[in-house]
Amino acid sequence: MKPQLGTSQARLVRALVALLTPESEDMLTAAREPGGFVLEAIDTVPWATLTFAGEHHRLVCHVPAGRQTTVDSDALHLPGVMVAVRSAVWRVDGSVARLTLDVLTLRDPLTNVLR
């Protein structure tokens, strides 16, 4: 049985799937494709400073080698959420490109809502 993703985790993973497998219609299609997007691990904890609050995500996923692309705050767009990519490291091993991603999703400071 696969663990259920929280709402913010699911949105983040959907955005990654769209970025890394643009030809796929959705997450399930991308996961079923031979050598498609695979989420290996995701860890999410609350995160806050004096001015912002949100969640800190650390995740590892992989796609076929050759599909790696720049994963930064501009590329990883989540409507209504500020995204701060702290680090995105690709490692290619044969036919697999593995991404280790450290990212913050931040609530709108005016409404204090994480959408």
N, C-alpha and C positions, 0 to 999 in steps of 0.2 A: 504494500500500500504506500502510495506517495504522500508525503505531508502536504497539507493545504498551505498555500501562500496567503499571507495577510494582504489587505487591499493595496498598501503602498508597495509591497514586494511584487505583487502581480503587475502593477502598473509599470514598475521599473523593468521587470522581465519582458513585458510586452514591448516596451520601447527598445530594449536590446535586440529582441527578435526582429523588430521592424528595421533596425539599423543594420544588423548583421546578416539577415536573410530576407532582403527586400522582395524577393520573388514569392515568398510564402504568404498565404492569405491570413494565417493566424498562428498562434503558438502551437496548437496541436498538429497542424500541417507541418510546421518546421521541425517539430520533434519526431515526426514519423518518417521524414525524408531520410534516406540513407546518408549517414554522415551529417545530418542536420544539426540544429542548435540543441545542445545538451546543457542543462543547468546541473552542475555537480554539487554546489553548496551555496547556501545563502544564510547570512546571520544579520539580524536587524536588532538594534537597540535604540532607545530614546536618546536624543542628543539635544543640548541646549547651551546657549551663551546668554549674556544679559539682554541681547537684542533679538536673537532668533531661537526658535525651537523647531524640532523636527525629528528625523531619524537618521541614524548612521547605518549604512548597509555595507557589508563586505560580501562579495560573491565571486564564485569561480564558475565559468562556463566554457564550453568549447564548441568550435565550428570547424569545418574542413579548412585545412591550410589554404591560404590564398584569399580567404574572405575577411581577414583581419583589416580593420579600418581604424581611423582615429576615433576614439571614444573620449569626448570631452564634454564640458557643460553645454556647449552650443549644439553638438550632435545629439546629445541625449536629452531630448525635449519632452517634458511632461506638462501638458496644459494645466495651468493654475498652480504649479509647484515650481519653486526655485530649486534648481539642481546644481550642486557643486561637486564636480568630479575631483577627488583628492589625488587619486592615482589610477592609472589604467596600464597594466603591464601585460604585453603579449609574449608568449613563449611558443615557438613552433617545434613540434616533435614529430618528424615524419609527415604524415598526412593530417595531423591534428594541430590546430592553433588554439591555445588555451589562454583565456583572458582572466586575469585577477583584477577585480575592480573594487575600489574603495570610494564610496559616494555618499553625499549628504542630500537628503530631500528635506526642504525647509518650508515651514508654514508661511503663508502670507502674513507679514508683520502687521498689516492693517486689520486683518480679520482674525488672525491667530488660528486659521483653519488649514489643516493639511488635507488637501483635496485628493 
